[in-house]
Structures are given as C-alpha cells and as structure tokens.
Amino acid sequence: MARFQENDLPKAKLDSNSLQKAFRIFKYGKGHKWKFFLGLIFLLLTSATALAFPKLMGMLVDCVTNKNLSRANEIAVGLMVILTLQAIFSFFRISLFVNFTENSLSNIRFALYENLVKLPMSFYSQKRVGELNSRISADISQLQDTFTTTIAEFLRQFILIVGGFVILGNISPKLTLMMLAIVPIVAVAAVIFGRFIRKYGKKTQDKVAESQVIVEETLQGISNVKAFANEWYEIQRYKNKIKEIVKIAIKGGQYRGYFASFIILCLFGCVVAVVWYGITLTIKGEVQGVGDLISFVLYTTFIGASFGGIAEMYAQIQKAVGATERVFELLEETPEDIKAGPKAPIVEKIKGNVSFKSVAFSYPSRKEVQVLKDVNFTAEFGQKIAIVGPSGAGKSTISSLLLRFYDITSGEILVDGKNIYDYDLENLRGNMSIVPQDVILFGGTIRENIAYGKPDATNEEIMLAAKQANALNFVEGFPEKFETLVGERGVKLSGGQRQRIAIARALLKNPSILILDEATSSLDSESEKLVQEALEVLMEGRTSIIIAHRLSTIRNADKILVLDNGVITEEGTHQELINLENGIYKNLSNLQFSNS
C-alpha cells in the first residue's frame, strides 16, 4: 500500500504562475471568502499588538530609573489591555481562518470525489487507486494545515520581522547593524540544522513503517506462516528490522544532542552578544536608558524566532502550492458525460439487439497491442450468446466496450440498430447489468447491496429478487437477515453467496442486456448449481452475453463465438462447433471434459 507522509510531499517553485494556480482554491470558498479577508485584518491587528508589547515593557522598566509609580501603573494597565486585545484578535483570526478553510476544503473534497467517480475507466487503468487515495488525503491535509495556520503565521512572522527592524533602527542603528550581522545568520543555520535532523527522524519513521508492514503481512497471512512453520523466520525478520530502527534512532539522538548544544551556545550566545553591546552603547549614552535596551533585546528575540519559523513556513507553503497543483490536475481530468444530480430515471427502454461490426480496439495504455482486430457478431433480443476462447483472447474486453468503459479504435457497436455513442451514457448503462467473476460488494447491509441495482426498490421487490437469485434461504439464515453487514468488499460471505447477491442486484435492475463475465468459474459444484439456476432465471426474456471459461455452463447457448487472438474464428451452437474437425472449441471441450 502506498503511504504518503507530509515530508514526502514535493515542493513547488513559488513564482507568479504557481501562485496564480494556487489562488484558484479561493473559488471554492464561494460565500466564505469574506471570512478569509476579515481574518487578515485580525492578523494585522494581532501583529500590531505584538509589536507594541516590547516597547511598553521597555517603558515599564524605565519607570524604575525614574521612580515613577503612577506611570508604571498606567503602562502595566496598558500592557494588560494589549494582551487582552491580542488574545481577542488571535481568537477571531484563528476562528475565521479555520471556518474559511474547512468550508473551502469541504467543497474541494466534494468536487474532487464527484470528478473522480465520473472519470472514465481509461483513467483508472493507468492509475493505482491506493496511491490516488493516499495522494488525495495527503494533499488535502497539507492544504488544511497551510490555510488554517501556516499562511497566517507566515504573514505574522513577516510583519514582526519588518516591523521589528523598523522599531530597532529607531532605537539604535548601530545595535541594529550588529544584530543583523549575527542573529539572522545563526537563526537560518539553526533552521538548516533542524531540517537535517528531521530528515534523519524521517529515516527512523520509514524503518518503523517497514517493520509495521512485516507485522501487517505476517498477521494477514498467518495461516500461510503457520502452514509453512515459518514463525521463527518471521520473528527473525522483524528482529532484524527492529535492530535497524534502534541503530538509526540512536544516531538521530546524537544529532539532536548536537543541535541542543548548538542552540545553547550559538543562539543564546547571540543574545548575550547583543545585550553586551547594548549595555556598552547605553553606558556611552548612545542608547537612551535601560528600558530601550530591554525593548531591543525583546525585539531581537522576536526577530530571531521569526527568522527561524518563517523559513519552515515558506517550505510548507511551497508544499501547499504543489498540493494545490496536484489537486487541480485531478479536478481538470475530463469526466464522462454523466448528468449531474440524483440518478435520472431511464427514459428510453432498450430492447436488446446487439451488433459488433468490424470492431477493433487497443487499450490506451498499450496502444501498440491490438486486443480486438475485426470482431463481427449479432445478438438478437432474448438470445444467449456465449464467448469462449483462451486466456487473453479479449473476451472480457467485449463486455467493457459494450458498457462504453473504453472507446473503440475502429468499427461500430449498435444497440437496437443505433450506435452506442448516440445513446445517453446513463441510459445505455442503465439498460445493462454485469455479473462478474469477482463480485465486489460494498461494506453495508445485504439489503443495501441488493438495492444498489435499484436504490428506490421496495422491500417486496428486494425479497423477490433475492428469492429468484436463490439467495433468500441463506439470507434468512442470518440472525439479522437482510440487515446483515457483508463486511469490507463482502468478506463475510462465501463466493457463491456473493454471486447470488450480485444476481439479485441484476434482477432488481431488470436490464435489457445482461453480461455474465465468467460468473461461475470460481465456485464449488454445489454453489455453481445454485448460481446456475439463478442465472437461468436472470437470463429469461433478455439478451445475454456470456463470457465463459467452463464450457459446461454454455451448452444451451443459442450461439457460441470462439475468440482467438482478437478475432472470432468459429461461430455456431455447441453441436455445430463440436463437429468441426481440429476446431478450437472442440479442442477446448475435449481438454475440459477429459479432465473432469
């Protein structure tokens, strides 16, 4: 499984083009943009009150020299007012930024999911879903952090640095130059050193993640571990990984020790140097009083801390701009032409006549390999058409093309004499159902999974579909009956049970065209018998395209097509094809029945 951490997110170069792209995120703020701009006003007020604090502290200390108690009381009250205002401004700043961010990200998440669900199968054939999912969650989290705190903090630190320098220059130009010569350099060095230590910490995290993978794999495949008596092998594998973690973590600890020494010696050394030089200038009379010196030291501390923080925040903003670009890459992918809003009722009921005329096809990711070359066949309403052939011959591709998962390279596919590209996509697929070999159920109840074929179905319709699909008996056998949770991907049900739920789902949809993609190939004999009976009910009165691996299931088909190397080489009933000398169907049949 792909795991993305914040440190893994690539940074984007900050230029006018990338920032312009990043600002597109504001269009998802819709009616909440004013909160962001009001938050900026509170941010300016927070910074202004923060800059006033050191100045007032210096004035308070000067009251000692002047022995002016009433003045000290006034300044102390002023300081408390400043702190109270700063607390109020900070509350509104944070609240407004969080409100704007959460509403905007909610709109982005929805737009992203809506677009992803509508993207064509050609997109998913080239992307790993796990990676896509991880990427989306990592990118959205990065945006969340950045818009909630990082941008505001970056601007606040920037204002503190600029404002601090202006005030320092006013107090003492000489002291400001001396501070400029050492504090920013040491602060930047601290940031670089800190980043190196974090990278080392990430190595430890990666090793811990690798050790977790070993635990995950072992526990998921515990039956294999025990069947091969490999408990000691797995224990040793985990032990070796743990040793690696300890080795790296100890090395990282040493670097953190160096970092702590650096902070104590250099950063605090800078403060000592500035205070010493300030005292020297105060004694010479170039700095007006101890209060100004205290203010200077406090401003220096503010600026040093801001220099340290702003570099890290700049890196976070770079990551956020990169994350925005990647989110918009997905949002700009062209979706299929699917109507917005709730599922529209099927306007046009298709009868179910299907014709493939000189159809050729190559997958978008492998254009040089022609999967289908010149496929021609016709399926009349109510007919059962079986497609057989060796693995990789292109059998399942035919069903994908009929469902318009991919666009054909050449030729045409007609349904009721009309080109499938002239149909509304929802209407076309709304008239079809597929029962695949590997049925994936959603992690809700059995009722929800059956009703997936018709979300507004009544209880009676669901019960009838389950009965016709030979599923009612086993469903009624569960304590919670139709409210039984099927588990993730339907893991709590057996293969035969999952197939019958899929058949019930298809029955409920009442399609005109039914596609059975090796629907019984992975079942045991008893399950196959029950599923086959259900399929017979399902195929009644509709056009059925049966992609088969087991030839025993298609003997009664109206027409059998033999697909080999992308071309239909044989066509006819079971009896006709079995009589063909050296025919592919006859050879397949002999192989299967001689082995059974």
Secondary structure, 3 states (H helix, E strand, C coil): CCCCCHHHCCCCCCCHHHHHHHHHHHHHCHHHHHHHHHHHHHHHHHHHHHHHHHHHHHHHHHHHHHCCHHHHHHHHHHHHHHHHHHHHHHHHHHHHHHHHHHHHHHHHHHHHHHHHHHCCHHHHCCCCHHHHHHHHHHHHHHHHHHHHHHHHHHHHHHHHHHHHHHHHHHHCHHHHHHHHHHHHHHHHHHHHHHHHHHHHHHHHHHHHHHHHHHHHHHHHCHHHHHHCCCHHHHHHHHHHHHHHHHHHHHHHHHHHHHHHHHHHHHHHHHHHHHHHHHHHHHHCCCCCHHHHHHHHHHHHHHHHHHHHHHHHHHHHHHHHHHHHHHHHHHHCCCCCCCCCCCCCCCCCCCCCCEEEEEEEECCHHHCCCCCEEEEEEEECCCCEEEEECCCCCCHHHHHHHHCCCCCCCEEEEEECCEEHHHCCHHHHHHCEEEECCCCCCCCCEHHHHHHHHCCCCCHHHHHHHHHHCCCHHHHHHCCCHHHCECCHHHCCCCHHHHHHHHHHHHHHHCCCEEEEECCCCCCCHHHHHHHHHHHHHHHCCCEEEEECCCHHHHCCCCEEEEEECCEEEEEECHHHHHCCCCCHHHHHHHHHHHHC
